[in-house]
């Protein structure tokens, strides 16, 4: 499966199948949340949250790819990510794009 954030793939003629998406909501352990709150007072990277968002993006992407595969897609183009807070210490990550087949 080819994944790109452009609306084309060089050398390929594409046939649009439709929009596909993947989403997840992830939260950190309360202990990590408290430690991150202390870290915010002094500055620097909040590693627990960076890791959480990295894992959430990977899971959302995997779910989008699974949806595209069910539709028989060869690739997903024009991929975009969005995220937002749903509760203190919890974030939603969504990825979406256009599933396409290669024309022969």
Biopython code that builds the backbone (N, CA, C, O; Angstrom):
import numpy as np
from Bio.PDB.StructureBuilder import StructureBuilder

atoms = [
    (1, "UNK", "N", (0.853, -1.177, 0.000)),
    (1, "UNK", "CA", (0.000, 0.000, 0.000)),
    (1, "UNK", "C", (0.896, 1.236, 0.000)),
    (1, "UNK", "O", (1.761, 1.396, 0.862)),
    (2, "UNK", "N", (0.673, 2.099, -0.976)),
    (2, "UNK", "CA", (1.414, 3.352, -1.062)),
    (2, "UNK", "C", (0.593, 4.435, -0.367)),
    (2, "UNK", "O", (-0.605, 4.568, -0.619)),
    (3, "UNK", "N", (1.237, 5.207, 0.507)),
    (3, "UNK", "CA", (0.593, 6.291, 1.236)),
    (3, "UNK", "C", (1.335, 7.580, 0.933)),
    (3, "UNK", "O", (2.542, 7.672, 1.157)),
    (4, "UNK", "N", (0.612, 8.588, 0.418)),
    (4, "UNK", "CA", (1.250, 9.872, 0.100)),
    (4, "UNK", "C", (0.328, 11.028, 0.501)),
    (4, "UNK", "O", (-0.889, 10.871, 0.592)),
    (5, "UNK", "N", (0.939, 12.184, 0.737)),
    (5, "UNK", "CA", (0.122, 13.357, 1.054)),
    (5, "UNK", "C", (-0.082, 14.259, -0.161)),
    (5, "UNK", "O", (-0.588, 15.373, -0.029)),
    (6, "UNK", "N", (0.308, 13.785, -1.337)),
    (6, "UNK", "CA", (0.039, 14.491, -2.585)),
    (6, "UNK", "C", (-1.214, 13.896, -3.217)),
    (6, "UNK", "O", (-1.687, 12.839, -2.797)),
    (7, "UNK", "N", (-1.750, 14.579, -4.229)),
    (7, "UNK", "CA", (-2.946, 14.039, -4.885)),
    (7, "UNK", "C", (-2.592, 13.238, -6.136)),
    (7, "UNK", "O", (-3.457, 12.973, -6.971)),
    (8, "UNK", "N", (-1.332, 12.857, -6.265)),
    (8, "UNK", "CA", (-0.871, 12.065, -7.405)),
    (8, "UNK", "C", (0.255, 11.146, -6.946)),
    (8, "UNK", "O", (0.839, 11.338, -5.880)),
    (9, "UNK", "N", (0.547, 10.141, -7.778)),
    (9, "UNK", "CA", (1.717, 9.281, -7.602)),
    (9, "UNK", "C", (2.416, 9.278, -8.943)),
    (9, "UNK", "O", (1.837, 8.865, -9.948)),
    (10, "UNK", "N", (3.646, 9.732, -8.968)),
    (10, "UNK", "CA", (4.393, 9.853, -10.223)),
    (10, "UNK", "C", (4.377, 8.553, -11.006)),
    (10, "UNK", "O", (4.650, 7.481, -10.465)),
    (11, "UNK", "N", (4.055, 8.663, -12.286)),
    (11, "UNK", "CA", (4.069, 7.516, -13.182)),
    (11, "UNK", "C", (2.848, 6.622, -13.095)),
    (11, "UNK", "O", (2.791, 5.596, -13.773)),
    (12, "UNK", "N", (1.868, 6.984, -12.277)),
    (12, "UNK", "CA", (0.668, 6.150, -12.123)),
    (12, "UNK", "C", (-0.568, 6.945, -12.529)),
    (12, "UNK", "O", (-0.691, 8.132, -12.227)),
    (13, "UNK", "N", (-1.470, 6.272, -13.212)),
    (13, "UNK", "CA", (-2.770, 6.848, -13.507)),
    (13, "UNK", "C", (-3.728, 6.275, -12.468)),
    (13, "UNK", "O", (-3.785, 5.062, -12.268)),
    (14, "UNK", "N", (-4.482, 7.161, -11.805)),
    (14, "UNK", "CA", (-5.278, 6.752, -10.649)),
    (14, "UNK", "C", (-6.768, 6.768, -10.932)),
    (14, "UNK", "O", (-7.277, 7.617, -11.663)),
    (15, "UNK", "N", (-7.448, 5.813, -10.338)),
    (15, "UNK", "CA", (-8.910, 5.760, -10.363)),
    (15, "UNK", "C", (-9.387, 5.888, -8.916)),
    (15, "UNK", "O", (-9.018, 5.080, -8.064)),
    (16, "UNK", "N", (-10.191, 6.886, -8.647)),
    (16, "UNK", "CA", (-10.664, 7.151, -7.281)),
    (16, "UNK", "C", (-11.677, 6.111, -6.830)),
    (16, "UNK", "O", (-12.610, 5.775, -7.560)),
    (17, "UNK", "N", (-11.482, 5.609, -5.624)),
    (17, "UNK", "CA", (-12.444, 4.700, -5.000)),
    (17, "UNK", "C", (-13.311, 5.487, -4.013)),
    (17, "UNK", "O", (-14.539, 5.402, -4.057)),
    (18, "UNK", "N", (-12.680, 6.241, -3.136)),
    (18, "UNK", "CA", (-13.437, 7.025, -2.164)),
    (18, "UNK", "C", (-12.604, 7.389, -0.955)),
    (18, "UNK", "O", (-11.435, 7.018, -0.852)),
    (19, "UNK", "N", (-13.214, 8.116, -0.050)),
    (19, "UNK", "CA", (-12.533, 8.560, 1.170)),
    (19, "UNK", "C", (-12.412, 7.400, 2.147)),
    (19, "UNK", "O", (-13.344, 6.615, 2.324)),
    (20, "UNK", "N", (-11.241, 7.306, 2.778)),
    (20, "UNK", "CA", (-11.019, 6.337, 3.848)),
    (20, "UNK", "C", (-10.469, 7.092, 5.047)),
    (20, "UNK", "O", (-9.853, 8.148, 4.901)),
    (21, "UNK", "N", (-10.698, 6.541, 6.236)),
    (21, "UNK", "CA", (-10.230, 7.208, 7.443)),
    (21, "UNK", "C", (-9.906, 6.193, 8.517)),
    (21, "UNK", "O", (-10.337, 5.041, 8.477)),
    (22, "UNK", "N", (-9.138, 6.660, 9.469)),
    (22, "UNK", "CA", (-8.829, 5.876, 10.656)),
    (22, "UNK", "C", (-8.814, 6.835, 11.824)),
    (22, "UNK", "O", (-8.422, 7.993, 11.678)),
    (23, "UNK", "N", (-9.239, 6.364, 12.984)),
    (23, "UNK", "CA", (-9.287, 7.234, 14.150)),
    (23, "UNK", "C", (-9.020, 6.441, 15.417)),
    (23, "UNK", "O", (-9.244, 5.232, 15.464)),
    (24, "UNK", "N", (-8.542, 7.129, 16.440)),
    (24, "UNK", "CA", (-8.360, 6.529, 17.760)),
    (24, "UNK", "C", (-8.378, 7.635, 18.792)),
    (24, "UNK", "O", (-8.074, 8.788, 18.490)),
    (25, "UNK", "N", (-8.733, 7.280, 19.998)),
    (25, "UNK", "CA", (-8.624, 8.186, 21.141)),
    (25, "UNK", "C", (-7.725, 7.494, 22.146)),
    (25, "UNK", "O", (-7.957, 6.347, 22.527)),
    (26, "UNK", "N", (-6.701, 8.206, 22.565)),
    (26, "UNK", "CA", (-5.721, 7.631, 23.482)),
    (26, "UNK", "C", (-5.587, 8.516, 24.709)),
    (26, "UNK", "O", (-5.760, 9.732, 24.627)),
    (27, "UNK", "N", (-5.278, 7.906, 25.849)),
    (27, "UNK", "CA", (-5.063, 8.646, 27.096)),
    (27, "UNK", "C", (-3.814, 8.116, 27.780)),
    (27, "UNK", "O", (-3.416, 6.967, 27.588)),
    (28, "UNK", "N", (-3.213, 8.974, 28.575)),
    (28, "UNK", "CA", (-2.047, 8.568, 29.355)),
    (28, "UNK", "C", (-2.491, 8.185, 30.760)),
    (28, "UNK", "O", (-3.545, 8.606, 31.236)),
    (29, "UNK", "N", (-1.680, 7.396, 31.396)),
    (29, "UNK", "CA", (-1.869, 7.005, 32.791)),
    (29, "UNK", "C", (-1.853, 8.258, 33.666)),
    (29, "UNK", "O", (-1.096, 9.188, 33.386)),
    (30, "UNK", "N", (-2.663, 8.302, 34.708)),
    (30, "UNK", "CA", (-2.757, 9.458, 35.586)),
    (30, "UNK", "C", (-1.391, 9.879, 36.128)),
    (30, "UNK", "O", (-1.113, 11.072, 36.246)),
    (31, "UNK", "N", (-0.548, 8.919, 36.453)),
    (31, "UNK", "CA", (0.806, 9.235, 36.953)),
    (31, "UNK", "C", (1.609, 10.014, 35.920)),
    (31, "UNK", "O", (2.291, 10.982, 36.257)),
    (32, "UNK", "N", (1.529, 9.589, 34.659)),
    (32, "UNK", "CA", (2.219, 10.314, 33.589)),
    (32, "UNK", "C", (1.641, 11.708, 33.425)),
    (32, "UNK", "O", (2.372, 12.656, 33.137)),
    (33, "UNK", "N", (0.335, 11.837, 33.607)),
    (33, "UNK", "CA", (-0.327, 13.128, 33.466)),
    (33, "UNK", "C", (0.166, 14.099, 34.542)),
    (33, "UNK", "O", (0.413, 15.270, 34.255)),
    (34, "UNK", "N", (0.306, 13.624, 35.756)),
    (34, "UNK", "CA", (0.797, 14.464, 36.852)),
    (34, "UNK", "C", (2.245, 14.866, 36.595)),
    (34, "UNK", "O", (2.600, 16.034, 36.756)),
    (35, "UNK", "N", (3.088, 13.908, 36.197)),
    (35, "UNK", "CA", (4.493, 14.217, 35.908)),
    (35, "UNK", "C", (4.622, 15.208, 34.762)),
    (35, "UNK", "O", (5.489, 16.081, 34.793)),
    (36, "UNK", "N", (3.767, 15.084, 33.749)),
    (36, "UNK", "CA", (3.793, 16.020, 32.629)),
    (36, "UNK", "C", (3.387, 17.418, 33.086)),
    (36, "UNK", "O", (3.927, 18.413, 32.603)),
    (37, "UNK", "N", (2.438, 17.494, 34.014)),
    (37, "UNK", "CA", (2.031, 18.790, 34.557)),
    (37, "UNK", "C", (3.177, 19.483, 35.259)),
    (37, "UNK", "O", (3.342, 20.696, 35.129)),
    (38, "UNK", "N", (3.969, 18.734, 35.998)),
    (38, "UNK", "CA", (5.144, 19.296, 36.670)),
    (38, "UNK", "C", (6.169, 19.737, 35.632)),
    (38, "UNK", "O", (6.757, 20.811, 35.757)),
    (39, "UNK", "N", (6.383, 18.920, 34.615)),
    (39, "UNK", "CA", (7.339, 19.240, 33.549)),
    (39, "UNK", "C", (6.959, 20.540, 32.837)),
    (39, "UNK", "O", (7.838, 21.300, 32.431)),
    (40, "UNK", "N", (5.655, 20.801, 32.682)),
    (40, "UNK", "CA", (5.208, 22.017, 31.994)),
    (40, "UNK", "C", (5.652, 23.277, 32.732)),
    (40, "UNK", "O", (5.835, 24.326, 32.114)),
    (41, "UNK", "N", (5.825, 23.180, 34.040)),
    (41, "UNK", "CA", (6.255, 24.353, 34.812)),
    (41, "UNK", "C", (7.689, 24.737, 34.484)),
    (41, "UNK", "O", (8.071, 25.896, 34.641)),
    (42, "UNK", "N", (8.489, 23.773, 34.030)),
    (42, "UNK", "CA", (9.903, 24.020, 33.773)),
    (42, "UNK", "C", (10.252, 24.044, 32.290)),
    (42, "UNK", "O", (11.353, 24.450, 31.917)),
    (43, "UNK", "N", (9.328, 23.615, 31.450)),
    (43, "UNK", "CA", (9.562, 23.605, 30.008)),
    (43, "UNK", "C", (10.192, 22.304, 29.542)),
    (43, "UNK", "O", (10.619, 21.475, 30.347)),
    (44, "UNK", "N", (10.239, 22.143, 28.233)),
    (44, "UNK", "CA", (10.831, 20.949, 27.637)),
    (44, "UNK", "C", (9.776, 20.035, 27.045)),
    (44, "UNK", "O", (8.575, 20.267, 27.186)),
    (45, "UNK", "N", (10.244, 19.000, 26.385)),
    (45, "UNK", "CA", (9.345, 18.056, 25.719)),
    (45, "UNK", "C", (8.594, 17.213, 26.740)),
    (45, "UNK", "O", (9.163, 16.756, 27.731)),
    (46, "UNK", "N", (7.317, 17.020, 26.481)),
    (46, "UNK", "CA", (6.500, 16.129, 27.292)),
    (46, "UNK", "C", (6.526, 14.762, 26.618)),
    (46, "UNK", "O", (5.631, 14.420, 25.845)),
    (47, "UNK", "N", (7.569, 13.983, 26.922)),
    (47, "UNK", "CA", (7.847, 12.736, 26.225)),
    (47, "UNK", "C", (6.668, 11.762, 26.269)),
    (47, "UNK", "O", (6.377, 11.102, 25.272)),
    (48, "UNK", "N", (5.993, 11.668, 27.404)),
    (48, "UNK", "CA", (4.864, 10.735, 27.511)),
    (48, "UNK", "C", (3.782, 11.093, 26.500)),
    (48, "UNK", "O", (3.174, 10.205, 25.903)),
    (49, "UNK", "N", (3.538, 12.395, 26.303)),
    (49, "UNK", "CA", (2.526, 12.814, 25.340)),
    (49, "UNK", "C", (3.019, 12.667, 23.906)),
    (49, "UNK", "O", (2.244, 12.314, 23.018)),
    (50, "UNK", "N", (4.294, 12.933, 23.673)),
    (50, "UNK", "CA", (4.855, 12.722, 22.337)),
    (50, "UNK", "C", (4.709, 11.263, 21.930)),
    (50, "UNK", "O", (4.310, 10.956, 20.807)),
    (51, "UNK", "N", (5.038, 10.367, 22.858)),
    (51, "UNK", "CA", (4.909, 8.931, 22.589)),
    (51, "UNK", "C", (3.450, 8.544, 22.353)),
    (51, "UNK", "O", (3.145, 7.761, 21.454)),
    (52, "UNK", "N", (2.546, 9.104, 23.176)),
    (52, "UNK", "CA", (1.127, 8.798, 23.036)),
    (52, "UNK", "C", (0.626, 9.212, 21.650)),
    (52, "UNK", "O", (-0.080, 8.446, 20.993)),
    (53, "UNK", "N", (0.985, 10.414, 21.204)),
    (53, "UNK", "CA", (0.522, 10.886, 19.903)),
    (53, "UNK", "C", (1.152, 10.100, 18.761)),
    (53, "UNK", "O", (0.494, 9.832, 17.755)),
    (54, "UNK", "N", (2.424, 9.728, 18.909)),
    (54, "UNK", "CA", (3.079, 8.901, 17.882)),
    (54, "UNK", "C", (2.336, 7.571, 17.738)),
    (54, "UNK", "O", (2.040, 7.134, 16.626)),
    (55, "UNK", "N", (2.039, 6.935, 18.868)),
    (55, "UNK", "CA", (1.323, 5.651, 18.837)),
    (55, "UNK", "C", (-0.083, 5.815, 18.285)),
    (55, "UNK", "O", (-0.566, 4.956, 17.547)),
    (56, "UNK", "N", (-0.743, 6.914, 18.637)),
    (56, "UNK", "CA", (-2.099, 7.165, 18.143)),
    (56, "UNK", "C", (-2.090, 7.372, 16.632)),
    (56, "UNK", "O", (-2.966, 6.855, 15.939)),
    (57, "UNK", "N", (-1.106, 8.126, 16.103)),
    (57, "UNK", "CA", (-1.020, 8.324, 14.652)),
    (57, "UNK", "C", (-0.780, 7.000, 13.942)),
    (57, "UNK", "O", (-1.379, 6.732, 12.901)),
    (58, "UNK", "N", (0.098, 6.170, 14.507)),
    (58, "UNK", "CA", (0.394, 4.866, 13.888)),
    (58, "UNK", "C", (-0.857, 3.982, 13.862)),
    (58, "UNK", "O", (-1.131, 3.331, 12.853)),
    (59, "UNK", "N", (-1.610, 3.954, 14.950)),
    (59, "UNK", "CA", (-2.818, 3.128, 15.009)),
    (59, "UNK", "C", (-3.887, 3.655, 14.061)),
    (59, "UNK", "O", (-4.531, 2.876, 13.360)),
    (60, "UNK", "N", (-4.083, 4.980, 14.034)),
    (60, "UNK", "CA", (-5.078, 5.561, 13.125)),
    (60, "UNK", "C", (-4.707, 5.270, 11.672)),
    (60, "UNK", "O", (-5.575, 4.950, 10.861)),
    (61, "UNK", "N", (-3.420, 5.381, 11.344)),
    (61, "UNK", "CA", (-2.960, 5.095, 9.981)),
    (61, "UNK", "C", (-3.212, 3.634, 9.626)),
    (61, "UNK", "O", (-3.664, 3.327, 8.523)),
    (62, "UNK", "N", (-2.919, 2.736, 10.560)),
    (62, "UNK", "CA", (-3.153, 1.303, 10.332)),
    (62, "UNK", "C", (-4.633, 1.042, 10.047)),
    (62, "UNK", "O", (-4.964, 0.255, 9.160)),
    (63, "UNK", "N", (-5.515, 1.693, 10.788)),
    (63, "UNK", "CA", (-6.954, 1.512, 10.583)),
    (63, "UNK", "C", (-7.403, 2.065, 9.230)),
    (63, "UNK", "O", (-8.262, 1.478, 8.571)),
    (64, "UNK", "N", (-6.817, 3.201, 8.814)),
    (64, "UNK", "CA", (-7.149, 3.750, 7.503)),
    (64, "UNK", "C", (-6.706, 2.791, 6.398)),
    (64, "UNK", "O", (-7.450, 2.551, 5.448)),
    (65, "UNK", "N", (-5.498, 2.247, 6.523)),
    (65, "UNK", "CA", (-4.983, 1.309, 5.526)),
    (65, "UNK", "C", (-5.873, 0.070, 5.456)),
    (65, "UNK", "O", (-6.158, -0.421, 4.364)),
    (66, "UNK", "N", (-6.310, -0.437, 6.594)),
    (66, "UNK", "CA", (-7.198, -1.603, 6.603)),
    (66, "UNK", "C", (-8.503, -1.306, 5.868)),
    (66, "UNK", "O", (-9.014, -2.153, 5.135)),
    (67, "UNK", "N", (-9.038, -0.104, 6.066)),
    (67, "UNK", "CA", (-10.265, 0.285, 5.369)),
    (67, "UNK", "C", (-10.023, 0.355, 3.860)),
    (67, "UNK", "O", (-10.860, -0.086, 3.072)),
    (68, "UNK", "N", (-8.872, 0.912, 3.461)),
    (68, "UNK", "CA", (-8.528, 1.015, 2.038)),
    (68, "UNK", "C", (-8.343, -0.377, 1.424)),
    (68, "UNK", "O", (-8.782, -0.630, 0.301)),
    (69, "UNK", "N", (-7.700, -1.265, 2.159)),
    (69, "UNK", "CA", (-7.490, -2.631, 1.658)),
    (69, "UNK", "C", (-8.819, -3.352, 1.441)),
    (69, "UNK", "O", (-8.967, -4.097, 0.472)),
    (70, "UNK", "N", (-9.788, -3.135, 2.338)),
    (70, "UNK", "CA", (-11.111, -3.756, 2.179)),
    (70, "UNK", "C", (-11.784, -3.296, 0.893)),
    (70, "UNK", "O", (-12.580, -4.030, 0.307)),
    (71, "UNK", "N", (-11.466, -2.082, 0.455)),
    (71, "UNK", "CA", (-12.039, -1.536, -0.782)),
    (71, "UNK", "C", (-11.231, -1.927, -2.019)),
    (71, "UNK", "O", (-11.604, -1.573, -3.138)),
    (72, "UNK", "N", (-10.126, -2.655, -1.829)),
    (72, "UNK", "CA", (-9.292, -3.076, -2.949)),
    (72, "UNK", "C", (-8.357, -1.991, -3.464)),
    (72, "UNK", "O", (-7.929, -2.044, -4.617)),
    (73, "UNK", "N", (-8.036, -1.016, -2.633)),
    (73, "UNK", "CA", (-7.174, 0.095, -3.051)),
    (73, "UNK", "C", (-5.721, -0.342, -3.184)),
    (73, "UNK", "O", (-5.255, -1.247, -2.492)),
    (74, "UNK", "N", (-5.017, 0.329, -4.098)),
    (74, "UNK", "CA", (-3.577, 0.142, -4.250)),
    (74, "UNK", "C", (-2.805, 1.197, -3.460)),
    (74, "UNK", "O", (-1.641, 0.996, -3.114)),
    (75, "UNK", "N", (-3.464, 2.327, -3.177)),
    (75, "UNK", "CA", (-2.793, 3.432, -2.507)),
    (75, "UNK", "C", (-3.830, 4.339, -1.851)),
    (75, "UNK", "O", (-5.026, 4.255, -2.131)),
    (76, "UNK", "N", (-3.335, 5.206, -0.972)),
    (76, "UNK", "CA", (-4.154, 6.286, -0.415)),
    (76, "UNK", "C", (-3.389, 7.577, -0.679)),
    (76, "UNK", "O", (-2.224, 7.709, -0.304)),
    (77, "UNK", "N", (-4.056, 8.523, -1.325)),
    (77, "UNK", "CA", (-3.432, 9.799, -1.666)),
    (77, "UNK", "C", (-4.078, 10.928, -0.870)),
    (77, "UNK", "O", (-5.153, 10.773, -0.289)),
    (78, "UNK", "N", (-3.392, 12.064, -0.863)),
    (78, "UNK", "CA", (-3.898, 13.273, -0.221)),
    (78, "UNK", "C", (-4.199, 13.040, 1.263)),
    (78, "UNK", "O", (-5.231, 13.477, 1.772)),
    (79, "UNK", "N", (-3.292, 12.350, 1.945)),
    (79, "UNK", "CA", (-3.480, 12.001, 3.353)),
    (79, "UNK", "C", (-3.313, 13.239, 4.233)),
    (79, "UNK", "O", (-2.403, 14.044, 4.032)),
    (80, "UNK", "N", (-4.207, 13.375, 5.207)),
    (80, "UNK", "CA", (-4.175, 14.460, 6.175)),
    (80, "UNK", "C", (-4.422, 13.911, 7.573)),
    (80, "UNK", "O", (-5.169, 12.949, 7.752)),
    (81, "UNK", "N", (-3.789, 14.530, 8.554)),
    (81, "UNK", "CA", (-3.974, 14.172, 9.959)),
    (81, "UNK", "C", (-4.645, 15.325, 10.695)),
    (81, "UNK", "O", (-4.414, 16.494, 10.383)),
    (82, "UNK", "N", (-5.472, 14.985, 11.669)),
    (82, "UNK", "CA", (-6.091, 15.983, 12.543)),
    (82, "UNK", "C", (-6.081, 15.413, 13.958)),
    (82, "UNK", "O", (-6.180, 14.202, 14.152)),
    (83, "UNK", "N", (-5.961, 16.292, 14.928)),
    (83, "UNK", "CA", (-5.999, 15.828, 16.316)),
    (83, "UNK", "C", (-6.670, 16.881, 17.182)),
    (83, "UNK", "O", (-6.731, 18.059, 16.831)),
    (84, "UNK", "N", (-7.161, 16.432, 18.303)),
    (84, "UNK", "CA", (-7.794, 17.343, 19.242)),
    (84, "UNK", "C", (-7.951, 16.685, 20.597)),
    (84, "UNK", "O", (-7.926, 15.459, 20.712)),
    (85, "UNK", "N", (-8.111, 17.498, 21.610)),
    (85, "UNK", "CA", (-8.328, 16.994, 22.964)),
    (85, "UNK", "C", (-9.793, 16.622, 23.131)),
    (85, "UNK", "O", (-10.684, 17.345, 22.684)),
    (86, "UNK", "N", (-10.031, 15.493, 23.777)),
    (86, "UNK", "CA", (-11.405, 15.102, 24.090)),
    (86, "UNK", "C", (-11.644, 15.131, 25.594)),
    (86, "UNK", "O", (-12.787, 15.183, 26.047)),
    (87, "UNK", "N", (-10.561, 15.096, 26.362)),
    (87, "UNK", "CA", (-10.622, 15.181, 27.823)),
    (87, "UNK", "C", (-9.200, 15.469, 28.296)),
    (87, "UNK", "O", (-8.251, 15.360, 27.521)),
    (88, "UNK", "N", (-9.056, 15.831, 29.550)),
    (88, "UNK", "CA", (-7.716, 16.111, 30.072)),
    (88, "UNK", "C", (-6.854, 14.859, 29.952)),
    (88, "UNK", "O", (-7.183, 13.811, 30.508)),
    (89, "UNK", "N", (-5.765, 14.977, 29.231)),
    (89, "UNK", "CA", (-4.853, 13.854, 29.069)),
    (89, "UNK", "C", (-5.244, 12.865, 27.986)),
    (89, "UNK", "O", (-4.575, 11.846, 27.818)),
    (90, "UNK", "N", (-6.320, 13.141, 27.241)),
    (90, "UNK", "CA", (-6.750, 12.238, 26.178)),
    (90, "UNK", "C", (-6.856, 13.012, 24.867)),
    (90, "UNK", "O", (-7.329, 14.148, 24.834)),
    (91, "UNK", "N", (-6.412, 12.382, 23.805)),
    (91, "UNK", "CA", (-6.435, 13.041, 22.502)),
    (91, "UNK", "C", (-7.014, 12.097, 21.450)),
    (91, "UNK", "O", (-6.800, 10.885, 21.481)),
    (92, "UNK", "N", (-7.755, 12.699, 20.518)),
    (92, "UNK", "CA", (-8.236, 11.964, 19.359)),
    (92, "UNK", "C", (-7.307, 12.281, 18.196)),
    (92, "UNK", "O", (-6.929, 13.434, 17.988)),
    (93, "UNK", "N", (-6.947, 11.268, 17.456)),
    (93, "UNK", "CA", (-6.172, 11.445, 16.234)),
    (93, "UNK", "C", (-6.957, 10.805, 15.108)),
    (93, "UNK", "O", (-7.404, 9.663, 15.209)),
    (94, "UNK", "N", (-7.118, 11.568, 14.021)),
    (94, "UNK", "CA", (-7.813, 11.058, 12.853)),
    (94, "UNK", "C", (-6.922, 11.266, 11.637)),
    (94, "UNK", "O", (-6.263, 12.298, 11.506)),
    (95, "UNK", "N", (-6.910, 10.288, 10.761)),
    (95, "UNK", "CA", (-6.202, 10.392, 9.493)),
    (95, "UNK", "C", (-7.202, 10.043, 8.403)),
    (95, "UNK", "O", (-8.019, 9.136, 8.562)),
    (96, "UNK", "N", (-7.130, 10.772, 7.293)),
    (96, "UNK", "CA", (-8.048, 10.500, 6.185)),
    (96, "UNK", "C", (-7.356, 10.790, 4.865)),
    (96, "UNK", "O", (-6.398, 11.560, 4.798)),
    (97, "UNK", "N", (-7.855, 10.167, 3.837)),
    (97, "UNK", "CA", (-7.314, 10.354, 2.496)),
    (97, "UNK", "C", (-8.232, 9.730, 1.466)),
    (97, "UNK", "O", (-9.327, 9.271, 1.789)),
    (98, "UNK", "N", (-7.781, 9.716, 0.233)),
    (98, "UNK", "CA", (-8.561, 9.166, -0.870)),
    (98, "UNK", "C", (-7.962, 7.841, -1.312)),
    (98, "UNK", "O", (-6.805, 7.780, -1.727)),
    (99, "UNK", "N", (-8.755, 6.785, -1.219)),
    (99, "UNK", "CA", (-8.319, 5.462, -1.683)),
    (99, "UNK", "C", (-8.387, 5.437, -3.201)),
    (99, "UNK", "O", (-9.362, 5.898, -3.795)),
    (100, "UNK", "N", (-7.338, 4.892, -3.828)),
    (100, "UNK", "CA", (-7.280, 4.834, -5.295)),
    (100, "UNK", "C", (-6.781, 3.476, -5.756)),
    (100, "UNK", "O", (-6.103, 2.755, -5.023)),
    (101, "UNK", "N", (-7.138, 3.146, -6.999)),
    (101, "UNK", "CA", (-6.607, 1.971, -7.696)),
    (101, "UNK", "C", (-5.753, 2.478, -8.844)),
    (101, "UNK", "O", (-5.998, 3.552, -9.394)),
    (102, "UNK", "N", (-4.750, 1.692, -9.197)),
    (102, "UNK", "CA", (-3.919, 2.051, -10.355)),
    (102, "UNK", "C", (-4.608, 1.558, -11.612)),
    (102, "UNK", "O", (-5.063, 0.416, -11.676)),
    (103, "UNK", "N", (-4.682, 2.433, -12.621)),
    (103, "UNK", "CA", (-5.225, 2.024, -13.913)),
    (103, "UNK", "C", (-4.144, 1.300, -14.675)),
    (103, "UNK", "O", (-2.972, 1.671, -14.607)),
    (104, "UNK", "N", (-4.531, 0.269, -15.402)),
    (104, "UNK", "CA", (-3.555, -0.523, -16.164)),
    (104, "UNK", "C", (-3.314, 0.076, -17.522)),
    (104, "UNK", "O", (-2.523, -0.456, -18.300)),
]
sb = StructureBuilder()
sb.init_structure("model")
sb.init_model(0)
sb.init_chain("A")
sb.init_seg("    ")
for serial, (resi, resn, name, xyz) in enumerate(atoms, 1):
    if name == "N":
        sb.init_residue(resn, " ", resi, " ")
    sb.init_atom(name, np.array(xyz, "f"), 0.0, 1.0, " ", f" {name:<3s}", serial, name[0])
structure = sb.get_structure()
